[in-house]
Amino acid sequence: MKLFSAITLAAALVAMPANAENWTAQAQKHTAQLEAFEFGTGETMPITMTYYTLGAPKRDTDGKITNAVMLLHGTGGSGTSLLRPLFGDELFGPGQPLDLADTYIISPDNLGHGDSSKPSDGMRLDFPRYDYDDMVRAQYRMLTEHADVGSLDMIIGTSMGCMHSFVWGPEYPGFVERFVPLACNAIEIAGRNRMFRQMIIDGFEDDPDYDEGNYGDAADLETGQLIYANTLILAGGNPYRLQAEAPTRDAAIEALHASQEGLKARAVDPNDTIYQFDASRTYNPAPRLSEIEAPVLWINSADDFINPPGLGDPEALAARMPNARFVLIPASEETRGHGTHTAAAIWKDELIAFLEAHPEAGE
């Protein structure tokens, strides 16, 4: 999910250090048309998948790209979510783990997000009710039918993208050489996790201006937008960091209101958001984890409200995979709650060690 520190959230999304790279501006944007895409509901229709690329592709004798790493964003994000300096400045530069001299980055707007096909394109609630299986199938078709990718060196996925990794492994064995899932769990979405998603869904559907999905301006759904904002602020924040940044009652209230205003200024489309948060309804990779034979580096943070330590026993789940390691990052004022997944400096050393231990074929 696109969650950052709840304090001054709006500023955090746009501010960057003076020496930060603008990776989004450097990226090339592509559009893939996928004909006769079959959804799990049985509906079939053409869809569009948009994706961004960085770096230069290397090709085999058949013309297939051999050095591709796919980045998968979280719920409500887009293909540019992981092209931010907080992520890219630590990974994409010379000598860094995803050095663009050797790595071809592919970062899609996933189904239902960004400029890829979604309800707000015009179909509204007539758009097929996609799930994570559909989203992964769309990624696979985008790669193989349009992007000339015959295999992936690695998938790095955050939050929803983290969960997509656990769908990819059993569904397309041998296609991905390494997985780095960040900030998720590998069990059915239930309990508090499902509850906070349902709060957002109900917040929009119960808004008096929702009109069964036929609303006008998304910003007019003030109740739904406020519930959405409050839920993300609560679920995405690091309590240690928030305490340090807002150590008094007045500072906390001011910071909350600033975050609410920041989210209000970027009102989300209610139908798109409902679909995005409901897409996890069929997710439960636990029974098939043993089928994931590729090396896996699974990283969560201890201050993640959405995936708290010990929930589902991730160490035991990781042990089901033949070649997986689970890492829990201790909470600190430097971690960012659920959003630690995007702060690459915090976990980059783990990634470097993982890549050294599991070099790609031919290295």
C-alpha positions as CSV (number, residue, x, y, z in Angstrom):
1,M,0.0,0.0,0.0
2,K,1.2,3.6,-0.6
3,L,1.6,4.4,3.1
4,F,4.3,6.7,4.4
5,S,4.8,8.4,7.8
6,A,1.5,9.8,8.8
7,I,3.2,13.1,9.9
8,T,3.1,15.7,7.1
9,L,2.1,13.0,4.7
10,A,1.4,15.4,1.8
11,A,4.9,16.9,2.0
12,A,6.5,13.6,2.3
13,L,5.1,12.5,-1.0
14,V,6.4,15.5,-2.9
15,A,9.5,16.6,-1.1
16,M,12.9,15.2,-2.0
17,P,16.5,15.9,-1.2
18,A,18.2,18.4,-3.5
19,N,20.5,15.7,-4.8
20,A,17.8,13.1,-5.3
21,E,17.4,11.5,-8.7
22,N,14.1,11.9,-10.6
23,W,13.8,8.3,-11.6
24,T,10.2,8.7,-12.9
25,A,11.3,11.4,-15.4
26,Q,14.0,9.0,-16.6
27,A,11.6,6.1,-17.1
28,Q,10.1,5.1,-20.4
29,K,6.3,4.5,-20.4
30,H,4.8,1.6,-22.3
31,T,1.3,0.4,-23.0
32,A,0.4,-3.2,-23.6
33,Q,-3.0,-4.2,-25.0
34,L,-4.0,-7.7,-23.9
35,E,-6.8,-9.1,-26.0
36,A,-9.4,-11.5,-24.6
37,F,-8.2,-11.3,-21.0
38,E,-10.1,-13.9,-19.0
39,F,-11.0,-12.9,-15.4
40,G,-11.5,-15.4,-12.7
41,T,-15.2,-14.4,-12.7
42,G,-15.4,-15.9,-16.2
43,E,-15.8,-12.5,-17.9
44,T,-13.5,-11.8,-20.9
45,M,-12.6,-8.5,-22.3
46,P,-9.5,-6.6,-23.7
47,I,-7.5,-4.8,-21.0
48,T,-4.6,-2.3,-21.0
49,M,-1.5,-2.7,-18.9
50,T,0.8,0.3,-18.5
51,Y,4.4,-0.1,-17.3
52,Y,7.6,1.9,-16.9
53,T,11.1,0.8,-17.6
54,L,14.6,1.9,-16.6
55,G,17.9,0.7,-17.8
56,A,18.8,-1.2,-21.0
57,P,17.5,-4.6,-21.8
58,K,19.9,-7.5,-22.7
59,R,18.6,-10.1,-25.1
60,D,19.2,-13.7,-25.9
61,T,19.5,-15.2,-29.3
62,D,15.7,-15.4,-29.5
63,G,15.3,-11.7,-28.7
64,K,14.0,-12.3,-25.2
65,I,15.1,-10.0,-22.4
66,T,17.3,-11.7,-19.9
67,N,18.1,-9.0,-17.3
68,A,14.7,-7.9,-16.1
69,V,13.7,-7.2,-12.6
70,M,10.0,-6.4,-12.0
71,L,8.9,-4.1,-9.2
72,L,5.4,-4.5,-7.9
73,H,3.7,-1.7,-6.0
74,G,1.2,-1.8,-3.2
75,T,-2.6,-1.3,-3.0
76,G,-3.6,2.1,-4.5
77,G,-0.1,2.7,-5.9
78,S,1.2,2.8,-9.4
79,G,4.3,1.9,-11.5
80,T,6.0,5.1,-10.4
81,S,5.5,4.3,-6.6
82,L,8.8,2.5,-6.4
83,L,10.6,5.0,-8.7
84,R,10.8,7.5,-5.8
85,P,14.2,8.6,-4.5
86,L,13.5,6.9,-1.1
87,F,13.7,3.6,-3.0
88,G,15.6,4.2,-6.2
89,D,18.4,6.3,-4.9
90,E,19.5,3.4,-2.8
91,L,19.2,0.7,-5.5
92,F,19.5,2.0,-9.0
93,G,22.8,3.9,-9.1
94,P,26.3,2.7,-10.1
95,G,27.5,-0.2,-7.9
96,Q,24.1,-0.5,-6.2
97,P,22.1,-3.7,-6.1
98,L,19.9,-2.9,-9.1
99,D,22.6,-0.9,-11.0
100,L,20.9,0.2,-14.2
101,A,24.0,-0.5,-16.2
102,D,23.2,-4.2,-15.7
103,T,19.5,-4.2,-14.7
104,Y,16.4,-3.6,-16.7
105,I,13.6,-2.4,-14.4
106,I,10.0,-3.1,-15.3
107,S,7.5,-1.4,-13.0
108,P,3.8,-1.9,-14.0
109,D,0.7,0.0,-13.1
110,N,-1.1,-3.2,-12.0
111,L,-4.6,-4.1,-13.1
112,G,-7.0,-1.6,-11.5
113,H,-4.3,1.0,-10.8
114,G,-2.7,3.9,-12.5
115,D,-3.2,4.0,-16.3
116,S,-4.0,0.3,-16.6
117,S,-7.6,-0.8,-17.0
118,K,-9.8,0.0,-14.0
119,P,-13.4,0.8,-13.1
120,S,-13.1,4.6,-13.4
121,D,-12.2,4.3,-17.1
122,G,-15.9,4.2,-17.7
123,M,-17.4,0.8,-16.8
124,R,-17.7,1.6,-13.1
125,L,-19.2,-1.4,-11.3
126,D,-19.6,-3.3,-14.5
127,F,-15.8,-3.7,-14.6
128,P,-15.0,-7.3,-13.7
129,R,-14.3,-7.8,-10.0
130,Y,-10.6,-8.8,-10.3
131,D,-8.5,-10.5,-7.7
132,Y,-4.8,-11.1,-7.1
133,D,-4.8,-14.1,-9.4
134,D,-6.1,-11.9,-12.2
135,M,-3.5,-9.2,-11.4
136,V,-0.6,-11.7,-11.6
137,R,-2.0,-13.2,-14.8
138,A,-2.1,-9.7,-16.3
139,Q,1.5,-9.2,-15.3
140,Y,2.6,-12.4,-16.9
141,R,0.8,-11.7,-20.2
142,M,2.2,-8.2,-20.2
143,L,5.8,-9.5,-19.8
144,T,5.5,-12.4,-22.3
145,E,3.3,-10.9,-24.9
146,H,4.4,-7.3,-25.0
147,A,7.6,-6.7,-23.1
148,D,9.7,-9.6,-24.7
149,V,10.5,-11.0,-21.3
150,G,11.0,-14.8,-21.1
151,S,12.1,-14.9,-17.5
152,L,12.7,-12.5,-14.6
153,D,15.9,-12.2,-12.6
154,M,13.9,-11.1,-9.6
155,I,10.6,-9.7,-8.4
156,I,10.7,-7.1,-5.6
157,G,7.2,-6.5,-4.3
158,T,5.9,-4.2,-1.6
159,S,2.7,-4.9,0.4
160,M,0.2,-6.0,-2.3
161,G,3.2,-6.6,-4.6
162,C,4.7,-8.7,-1.8
163,M,1.6,-10.8,-1.7
164,H,1.7,-11.1,-5.5
165,S,5.2,-12.7,-5.1
166,F,3.6,-15.6,-3.2
167,V,1.1,-16.0,-6.0
168,W,3.7,-15.8,-8.8
169,G,5.9,-18.6,-7.3
170,P,3.5,-21.5,-7.5
171,E,1.6,-20.2,-10.5
172,Y,4.6,-19.7,-12.8
173,P,7.4,-22.0,-11.5
174,G,10.8,-21.4,-13.0
175,F,9.9,-18.0,-14.5
176,V,11.3,-15.9,-11.6
177,E,14.8,-16.6,-10.4
178,R,14.6,-14.8,-7.1
179,F,11.9,-13.2,-4.9
180,V,12.1,-10.3,-2.5
181,P,8.7,-9.8,-0.9
182,L,8.5,-6.8,1.4
183,A,5.8,-6.1,4.1
184,C,3.1,-8.7,3.8
185,N,1.9,-12.0,5.1
186,A,1.4,-15.4,3.4
187,I,-1.9,-16.3,4.9
188,E,-5.5,-15.6,4.1
189,I,-6.4,-11.9,4.5
190,A,-8.7,-12.1,7.6
191,G,-8.9,-10.7,11.1
192,R,-7.8,-7.0,11.6
193,N,-6.3,-6.9,8.1
194,R,-9.6,-7.7,6.4
195,M,-11.4,-5.4,8.9
196,F,-9.4,-2.3,8.0
197,R,-9.9,-3.0,4.3
198,Q,-13.6,-3.4,4.9
199,M,-13.7,-0.1,6.8
200,I,-12.5,1.6,3.7
201,I,-14.9,-0.2,1.4
202,D,-17.9,0.4,3.8
203,G,-16.8,4.0,4.2
204,F,-17.3,4.7,0.5
205,E,-20.3,2.4,-0.1
206,D,-22.1,3.9,2.9
207,D,-21.4,7.5,1.9
208,P,-24.7,9.1,1.0
209,D,-23.2,10.5,-2.2
210,Y,-21.9,7.1,-3.4
211,D,-25.1,6.4,-5.3
212,E,-24.4,2.7,-5.9
213,G,-21.2,3.6,-7.7
214,N,-22.7,6.3,-9.9
215,Y,-21.3,9.3,-8.0
216,G,-20.1,12.5,-9.7
217,D,-16.9,14.1,-8.4
218,A,-15.0,11.7,-6.1
219,A,-14.1,14.5,-3.8
220,D,-17.8,15.1,-3.0
221,L,-17.8,11.8,-1.0
222,E,-16.4,13.6,2.0
223,T,-17.3,10.9,4.5
224,G,-15.8,8.1,2.5
225,Q,-12.6,10.1,1.7
226,L,-12.2,10.9,5.4
227,I,-12.6,7.3,6.5
228,Y,-10.1,6.3,3.9
229,A,-7.6,8.9,5.1
230,N,-8.0,8.1,8.8
231,T,-7.7,4.4,8.2
232,L,-4.5,4.8,6.2
233,I,-3.0,7.2,8.7
234,L,-3.6,4.7,11.5
235,A,-2.6,1.6,9.6
236,G,0.5,3.0,8.0
237,G,2.3,4.9,10.7
238,N,5.2,3.9,12.9
239,P,4.2,4.7,16.5
240,Y,7.9,5.3,17.6
241,R,8.5,7.8,14.7
242,L,5.1,9.5,15.3
243,Q,5.8,9.9,19.0
244,A,9.1,11.5,18.2
245,E,7.7,13.8,15.5
246,A,4.6,14.7,17.5
247,P,5.5,14.5,21.1
248,T,2.7,16.7,22.5
249,R,-1.1,16.6,22.2
250,D,-1.2,19.7,20.1
251,A,1.5,18.5,17.8
252,A,-0.2,15.2,17.3
253,I,-3.5,16.9,16.4
254,E,-1.8,19.3,14.0
255,A,0.0,16.4,12.3
256,L,-3.2,14.4,12.0
257,H,-5.0,17.3,10.4
258,A,-2.1,18.0,8.0
259,S,-2.1,14.3,6.9
260,Q,-5.8,14.4,6.4
261,E,-5.6,17.5,4.3
262,G,-2.8,16.0,2.3
263,L,-4.9,12.9,1.4
264,K,-8.0,15.0,0.9
265,A,-6.1,17.0,-1.7
266,R,-5.6,13.8,-3.7
267,A,-9.1,12.3,-3.5
268,V,-9.1,8.7,-4.7
269,D,-11.7,7.3,-7.0
270,P,-14.1,5.3,-4.7
271,N,-14.9,2.5,-7.1
272,D,-11.2,2.0,-8.0
273,T,-10.4,2.0,-4.3
274,I,-13.1,-0.5,-3.4
275,Y,-11.9,-2.9,-6.1
276,Q,-8.3,-2.5,-5.0
277,F,-8.9,-3.2,-1.3
278,D,-11.3,-6.1,-2.1
279,A,-8.9,-7.8,-4.6
280,S,-7.2,-9.7,-1.7
281,R,-10.4,-11.6,-0.9
282,T,-9.2,-14.9,-2.5
283,Y,-5.6,-14.6,-1.4
284,N,-4.3,-17.5,0.6
285,P,-0.9,-18.8,-0.6
286,A,0.0,-20.8,2.5
287,P,-1.1,-24.2,1.1
288,R,1.2,-23.8,-1.9
289,L,4.3,-22.2,-0.4
290,S,6.3,-25.4,-0.6
291,E,6.1,-25.1,-4.4
292,I,8.2,-22.0,-4.4
293,E,11.7,-23.4,-5.0
294,A,13.4,-20.1,-6.0
295,P,15.4,-18.2,-3.4
296,V,13.2,-15.9,-1.3
297,L,14.2,-13.0,1.0
298,W,11.0,-12.0,2.9
299,I,11.3,-8.8,5.0
300,N,8.8,-7.4,7.4
301,S,9.2,-4.6,10.0
302,A,8.2,-5.0,13.6
303,D,6.2,-1.7,13.6
304,D,4.0,-2.7,10.8
305,F,0.4,-2.3,12.0
306,I,-0.9,-4.3,9.0
307,N,1.5,-7.3,9.5
308,P,2.4,-7.3,13.2
309,P,5.3,-9.6,14.4
310,G,4.3,-13.2,14.8
311,L,0.9,-13.0,13.1
312,G,0.6,-16.2,11.1
313,D,4.0,-17.3,12.3
314,P,6.0,-16.1,9.2
315,E,9.1,-17.9,10.3
316,A,7.2,-21.2,10.1
317,L,5.7,-20.1,6.8
318,A,9.1,-19.3,5.4
319,A,10.3,-22.7,6.5
320,R,7.8,-24.3,4.1
321,M,9.7,-22.9,1.2
322,P,12.9,-24.8,0.3
323,N,15.1,-21.8,0.0
324,A,13.6,-18.9,1.9
325,R,14.7,-16.6,4.7
326,F,12.5,-14.4,6.8
327,V,13.8,-11.1,8.3
328,L,12.0,-9.0,10.9
329,I,13.4,-5.4,11.1
330,P,13.3,-4.1,14.6
331,A,11.1,-1.0,15.2
332,S,13.0,2.3,15.6
333,E,12.5,6.0,14.9
334,E,14.1,5.3,11.4
335,T,11.6,2.7,10.4
336,R,8.3,3.8,8.8
337,G,5.7,1.3,9.9
338,H,4.2,-0.4,6.9
339,G,6.0,2.0,4.6
340,T,9.4,0.7,5.6
341,H,9.1,-1.4,2.5
342,T,9.9,1.7,0.4
343,A,12.7,3.0,2.6
344,A,15.4,0.8,0.9
345,A,18.3,2.2,3.0
346,I,16.9,0.3,6.0
347,W,17.0,-3.2,4.3
348,K,19.5,-2.7,1.5
349,D,22.2,-4.6,3.3
350,E,19.9,-7.7,3.6
351,L,19.3,-7.4,-0.2
352,I,23.0,-7.2,-1.0
353,A,23.8,-10.3,1.1
354,F,20.9,-12.2,-0.5
355,L,22.1,-11.4,-4.0
356,E,25.6,-12.4,-3.1
357,A,24.3,-15.7,-1.7
358,H,22.1,-16.3,-4.7
359,P,23.7,-14.9,-7.8
360,E,21.6,-15.2,-11.0
361,A,22.4,-18.1,-13.4
362,G,25.5,-17.4,-15.4
363,E,27.1,-14.9,-12.9
